[in-house]
Amino acid sequence: MKPYLICGSCRLRRLNLVLHPDPVLRTVCPPVGVFDSTLRDLVQEMFELMQAHGGIGLAGPQVAVEQRVFVALLGGRYLCLTNPVVQDKDEPGEFLEACLSLPGVRVKVLRPERLHVTGYNQCGRRVSLGATGLWARVIQHELDHLNGVLILDRGNPTGETCVQPISRLPAVLLDESKRRSRPLARRPTRLAHEPRLPPPPAPTAARP
């Protein structure tokens, strides 16, 4: 599949979901360098495609975009993060994960259930987040995609189903940006642009 062009104001095509074993899923993505209307349009389309497929997370390589960008929607909260860096991981827990690019595949994956992540939203604003539970897991799942890693690399597929995610920690996403000093005083802005999208259908499994 040809990559989606995101430089300048021109785009070659609308997004399509990339499925395994497309080699683009093994791409180690370079960072996003330009934060413009083209990137914001891309993020909007990623949100729409993710919801259309009943997912809760979607990363650049899953739509043939070889850039470090992902979107997520959980508990009615939208998140777009570019150039993410995860720090301060907690002790891991096991959880059954699915993936939009691997239809029907579920793998038990061991991941930290608490973390701190920094990055930028689609407008280029630096953000600092604390995440626990399913939020922490979704962020790590999508970061794996940006590094060319799939859940198949972290365990063997299982026939188990997961109707409702269960975690020892609640799904919390805390904006810590305001707690950190900034060199210039700026009017606070929202963490992530919330597109005007219809409510997502209730997923039958966690499918980042």
C-alpha positions as a LaTeX table, in Angstrom:
\begin{tabular}{lrrr}
\hline
Residue & $x$ (\AA) & $y$ (\AA) & $z$ (\AA) \\
\hline
Met1 & 0.00 & 0.00 & 0.00 \\
Lys2 & 1.36 & 3.43 & $-0.94$ \\
Pro3 & 1.95 & 5.79 & 1.97 \\
Tyr4 & $-0.47$ & 8.62 & 2.65 \\
Leu5 & 1.07 & 11.96 & 1.64 \\
Ile6 & 0.95 & 14.48 & 4.50 \\
Cys7 & 3.47 & 17.11 & 3.38 \\
Gly8 & 2.20 & 20.47 & 2.18 \\
Ser9 & $-1.50$ & 21.04 & 1.56 \\
Cys10 & $-2.02$ & 18.12 & $-0.81$ \\
Arg11 & $-3.14$ & 14.61 & 0.03 \\
Leu12 & $-3.22$ & 11.70 & $-2.37$ \\
Arg13 & $-6.24$ & 9.82 & $-1.02$ \\
Arg14 & $-8.51$ & 9.24 & 1.93 \\
Leu15 & $-7.47$ & 6.86 & 4.66 \\
Asn16 & $-7.92$ & 3.11 & 4.62 \\
Leu17 & $-7.21$ & 0.63 & 7.39 \\
Val18 & $-3.98$ & $-1.32$ & 6.84 \\
Leu19 & $-4.11$ & $-5.04$ & 7.71 \\
His20 & $-1.35$ & $-7.47$ & 8.62 \\
Pro21 & 0.94 & $-8.55$ & 6.93 \\
Asp22 & 1.32 & $-5.22$ & 5.10 \\
Pro23 & 4.99 & $-4.22$ & 5.57 \\
Val24 & 4.09 & $-0.64$ & 6.50 \\
Leu25 & 3.05 & $-2.03$ & 9.91 \\
Arg26 & 6.72 & $-2.82$ & 10.54 \\
Thr27 & 7.85 & 0.75 & 9.93 \\
Val28 & 9.80 & 2.56 & 12.66 \\
Cys29 & 8.22 & 5.96 & 12.12 \\
Pro30 & 10.11 & 9.26 & 12.09 \\
Pro31 & 8.78 & 12.14 & 14.21 \\
Val32 & 6.18 & 14.63 & 13.06 \\
Gly33 & 7.97 & 17.85 & 12.12 \\
Val34 & 5.17 & 20.08 & 10.77 \\
Phe35 & 2.00 & 20.96 & 12.67 \\
Asp36 & $-0.38$ & 22.45 & 10.13 \\
Ser37 & $-3.92$ & 22.11 & 8.79 \\
Thr38 & $-2.91$ & 19.02 & 6.82 \\
Leu39 & $-1.93$ & 17.23 & 10.02 \\
Arg40 & $-5.15$ & 18.32 & 11.73 \\
Asp41 & $-7.22$ & 17.05 & 8.79 \\
Leu42 & $-5.33$ & 13.76 & 8.99 \\
Val43 & $-6.12$ & 13.44 & 12.69 \\
Gln44 & $-9.80$ & 14.14 & 12.03 \\
Glu45 & $-9.91$ & 11.36 & 9.43 \\
Met46 & $-8.10$ & 8.98 & 11.78 \\
Phe47 & $-10.73$ & 9.58 & 14.46 \\
Glu48 & $-13.51$ & 8.94 & 11.96 \\
Leu49 & $-11.93$ & 5.74 & 10.63 \\
Met50 & $-11.20$ & 4.44 & 14.13 \\
Gln51 & $-14.79$ & 4.94 & 15.23 \\
Ala52 & $-16.17$ & 3.43 & 12.03 \\
His53 & $-14.27$ & 0.22 & 12.88 \\
Gly54 & $-15.25$ & 0.23 & 16.56 \\
Gly55 & $-11.71$ & 0.83 & 17.81 \\
Ile56 & $-10.36$ & 2.82 & 20.75 \\
Gly57 & $-6.92$ & 3.63 & 19.28 \\
Leu58 & $-5.32$ & 4.06 & 15.87 \\
Ala59 & $-1.70$ & 4.79 & 14.94 \\
Gly60 & $-0.14$ & 6.28 & 11.81 \\
Pro61 & 1.18 & 3.02 & 10.29 \\
Gln62 & $-2.32$ & 1.50 & 10.54 \\
Val63 & $-3.42$ & 4.01 & 7.90 \\
Ala64 & $-0.14$ & 3.94 & 5.92 \\
Val65 & 1.09 & 7.17 & 7.54 \\
Glu66 & 4.76 & 6.76 & 8.40 \\
Gln67 & 4.78 & 9.42 & 11.13 \\
Arg68 & 4.76 & 9.28 & 14.94 \\
Val69 & 1.11 & 10.14 & 15.49 \\
Phe70 & $-1.79$ & 8.27 & 17.06 \\
Val71 & $-5.35$ & 8.95 & 18.19 \\
Ala72 & $-7.46$ & 7.36 & 20.91 \\
Leu73 & $-10.98$ & 7.66 & 22.28 \\
Leu74 & $-11.92$ & 6.21 & 25.63 \\
Gly75 & $-14.74$ & 7.08 & 27.99 \\
Gly76 & $-15.82$ & 9.96 & 25.77 \\
Arg77 & $-12.38$ & 11.58 & 25.86 \\
Tyr78 & $-10.42$ & 12.25 & 22.68 \\
Leu79 & $-6.64$ & 12.17 & 22.55 \\
Cys80 & $-4.19$ & 12.89 & 19.76 \\
Leu81 & $-0.51$ & 12.53 & 20.55 \\
Thr82 & 2.50 & 13.02 & 18.28 \\
Asn83 & 6.14 & 12.19 & 19.00 \\
Pro84 & 5.25 & 10.43 & 22.28 \\
Val85 & 7.89 & 9.49 & 24.85 \\
Val86 & 6.88 & 7.17 & 27.71 \\
Gln87 & 8.56 & 7.48 & 31.10 \\
Asp88 & 8.09 & 6.33 & 34.71 \\
Lys89 & 6.42 & 2.99 & 34.05 \\
Asp90 & 4.77 & 1.04 & 36.88 \\
Glu91 & 4.81 & $-2.70$ & 37.52 \\
Pro92 & 3.20 & $-4.64$ & 34.65 \\
Gly93 & $-0.09$ & $-6.48$ & 34.51 \\
Glu94 & $-1.47$ & $-8.94$ & 31.95 \\
Phe95 & $-4.39$ & $-8.01$ & 29.72 \\
Leu96 & $-6.08$ & $-9.44$ & 26.64 \\
Glu97 & $-5.53$ & $-7.11$ & 23.67 \\
Ala98 & $-6.95$ & $-6.94$ & 20.15 \\
Cys99 & $-5.92$ & $-4.80$ & 17.18 \\
Leu100 & $-7.80$ & $-3.29$ & 14.24 \\
Ser101 & $-4.98$ & $-4.36$ & 11.90 \\
Leu102 & $-5.23$ & $-7.98$ & 13.11 \\
Pro103 & $-8.94$ & $-8.89$ & 12.81 \\
Gly104 & $-9.98$ & $-11.72$ & 15.10 \\
Val105 & $-6.59$ & $-11.95$ & 16.84 \\
Arg106 & $-6.32$ & $-11.58$ & 20.63 \\
Val107 & $-3.12$ & $-11.81$ & 22.62 \\
Lys108 & $-2.40$ & $-11.65$ & 26.35 \\
Val109 & 0.12 & $-8.83$ & 26.73 \\
Leu110 & 2.11 & $-7.84$ & 29.82 \\
Arg111 & 2.35 & $-4.05$ & 30.13 \\
Pro112 & 2.76 & $-1.47$ & 32.91 \\
Glu113 & $-0.63$ & $-0.21$ & 34.12 \\
Arg114 & 0.63 & 3.22 & 35.10 \\
Leu115 & 2.89 & 5.57 & 33.15 \\
His116 & 3.85 & 9.12 & 32.32 \\
Val117 & 4.03 & 10.24 & 28.68 \\
Thr118 & 5.04 & 13.48 & 26.99 \\
Gly119 & 4.52 & 14.61 & 23.42 \\
Tyr120 & 2.61 & 17.14 & 21.32 \\
Asn121 & $-0.99$ & 17.42 & 20.22 \\
Gln122 & $-1.96$ & 18.05 & 16.60 \\
Cys123 & $-1.61$ & 21.81 & 17.10 \\
Gly124 & 2.01 & 21.49 & 18.25 \\
Arg125 & 1.29 & 22.13 & 21.91 \\
Arg126 & 3.53 & 20.16 & 24.27 \\
Val127 & 1.55 & 17.96 & 26.65 \\
Ser128 & 2.45 & 15.89 & 29.69 \\
Leu129 & 0.08 & 13.11 & 30.74 \\
Gly130 & $-0.30$ & 10.63 & 33.54 \\
Ala131 & $-2.23$ & 7.50 & 32.53 \\
Thr132 & $-3.45$ & 4.42 & 34.37 \\
Gly133 & $-5.45$ & 1.31 & 33.52 \\
Leu134 & $-6.77$ & 1.00 & 29.99 \\
Trp135 & $-5.51$ & 4.45 & 29.03 \\
Ala136 & $-1.94$ & 3.42 & 29.88 \\
Arg137 & $-2.36$ & 0.24 & 27.86 \\
Val138 & $-3.80$ & 1.98 & 24.79 \\
Ile139 & $-0.94$ & 4.51 & 24.76 \\
Gln140 & 1.65 & 1.71 & 24.92 \\
His141 & $-0.17$ & $-0.32$ & 22.25 \\
Glu142 & $-0.16$ & 2.64 & 19.87 \\
Leu143 & 3.46 & 3.48 & 20.68 \\
Asp144 & 4.33 & $-0.10$ & 19.70 \\
His145 & 2.76 & 0.56 & 16.29 \\
Leu146 & 4.96 & 3.62 & 15.84 \\
Asn147 & 7.99 & 1.37 & 16.43 \\
Gly148 & 6.84 & $-1.37$ & 14.05 \\
Val149 & 5.83 & $-3.73$ & 16.88 \\
Leu150 & 2.58 & $-5.77$ & 16.87 \\
Ile151 & 0.85 & $-7.70$ & 19.64 \\
Leu152 & 1.95 & $-10.86$ & 17.80 \\
Asp153 & 5.49 & $-9.95$ & 18.88 \\
Arg154 & 4.47 & $-9.90$ & 22.54 \\
Gly155 & 2.66 & $-13.21$ & 22.84 \\
Asn156 & 0.80 & $-16.02$ & 21.14 \\
Pro157 & $-2.78$ & $-15.58$ & 19.91 \\
Thr158 & $-5.47$ & $-16.99$ & 22.18 \\
Gly159 & $-9.04$ & $-18.11$ & 21.59 \\
Glu160 & $-10.27$ & $-16.18$ & 24.62 \\
Thr161 & $-12.70$ & $-13.31$ & 24.25 \\
Cys162 & $-12.79$ & $-10.11$ & 26.25 \\
Val163 & $-16.22$ & $-8.48$ & 26.36 \\
Gln164 & $-15.33$ & $-5.86$ & 28.96 \\
Pro165 & $-11.76$ & $-4.85$ & 29.81 \\
Ile166 & $-10.73$ & $-5.57$ & 33.39 \\
Ser167 & $-7.77$ & $-3.82$ & 34.98 \\
Arg168 & $-6.54$ & $-3.45$ & 38.54 \\
Leu169 & $-6.41$ & 0.33 & 37.98 \\
Pro170 & $-9.17$ & 2.61 & 36.63 \\
Ala171 & $-8.80$ & 4.14 & 33.17 \\
Val172 & $-7.55$ & 7.65 & 33.99 \\
Leu173 & $-5.85$ & 10.23 & 31.76 \\
Leu174 & $-4.54$ & 13.23 & 33.70 \\
Asp175 & $-3.19$ & 16.36 & 32.02 \\
Glu176 & $-0.07$ & 17.26 & 34.00 \\
Ser177 & 1.06 & 20.00 & 31.62 \\
Lys178 & $-0.27$ & 22.79 & 33.85 \\
Arg179 & 1.79 & 21.53 & 36.78 \\
Arg180 & 5.08 & 22.07 & 34.93 \\
Ser181 & 6.69 & 25.44 & 34.48 \\
Arg182 & 6.73 & 26.96 & 31.01 \\
Pro183 & 9.17 & 29.61 & 29.73 \\
Leu184 & 6.37 & 31.88 & 28.48 \\
Ala185 & 2.98 & 32.64 & 30.00 \\
Arg186 & 0.30 & 31.38 & 27.68 \\
Arg187 & $-3.43$ & 31.18 & 27.80 \\
Pro188 & $-4.37$ & 27.57 & 28.61 \\
Thr189 & $-5.55$ & 25.53 & 25.64 \\
Arg190 & $-7.40$ & 22.24 & 25.47 \\
Leu191 & $-5.36$ & 19.06 & 25.55 \\
Ala192 & $-6.79$ & 17.65 & 22.35 \\
His193 & $-9.13$ & 18.94 & 19.67 \\
Glu194 & $-12.41$ & 17.09 & 19.93 \\
Pro195 & $-13.84$ & 16.53 & 16.45 \\
Arg196 & $-17.57$ & 16.72 & 15.99 \\
Leu197 & $-18.18$ & 13.04 & 15.51 \\
Pro198 & $-21.19$ & 10.84 & 16.21 \\
Pro199 & $-21.05$ & 8.79 & 19.41 \\
Pro200 & $-18.94$ & 5.65 & 18.94 \\
Pro201 & $-20.70$ & 2.25 & 18.85 \\
Ala202 & $-20.18$ & 0.14 & 21.95 \\
Pro203 & $-17.18$ & $-2.12$ & 21.15 \\
Thr204 & $-17.38$ & $-5.80$ & 22.01 \\
Ala205 & $-13.68$ & $-5.95$ & 22.88 \\
Ala206 & $-10.76$ & $-3.64$ & 23.52 \\
Arg207 & $-9.30$ & $-3.12$ & 20.04 \\
Pro208 & $-6.51$ & $-0.52$ & 20.06 \\
\hline
\end{tabular}
